[in-house]
């Protein structure tokens, strides 16, 4: 019976040490993960040529430590809008958690919100 208890305890210790979650990541690793998430967002946003202004809009992204967005990003309404906005929201949530976990501070500046997106040379450009 003692042998069985010992094996059980060793098994439980092994399970505890084999678990890996975001709490074990360093600040730098989590920052790299946020950057990778945003790179995917940018890839989706830039995957279409901007030929018709009517087919483009914008949304805020990220989460400032003081609250509010980090900035704005243009995207085509013709390419995977639901997936794109889901990735935006996941990135925002991850950045909020990162800011809280690591006690990130910012200057609390608020980015100017664009009024519209126009197309210039195949790329979206914000008008303010």
JOBELDA-V237056 format. One record per backbone hydrogen bond with DSSP energy under -1.0 kcal/mol. NH is the residue of the N-H (numbers start at 1). CO is the residue of the C=O. If there is no record, write none. Layout:
nh={NH,NH}
co={CO,CO}
This chain:
nh={5,6,7,8,9,10,11,12,13,14,15,16,17,18,24,25,30,31,32,33,34,35,36,37,38,39,40,41,42,43,44,45,46,47,50,51,55,56,57,59,61,64,67,70,71,73,75,77,84,85,86,87,88,89,90,91,92,93,94,95,96,97,98,99,100,101,102,104,115,116,118,120,123,125,127}
co={1,2,3,4,5,6,7,8,9,10,11,12,13,14,21,22,26,27,28,29,30,31,32,33,34,35,36,37,38,39,40,41,42,44,122,49,52,53,75,73,71,68,64,61,61,59,57,55,80,81,82,83,84,85,86,87,88,89,90,91,92,93,94,95,96,97,98,99,127,127,125,123,120,118,116}
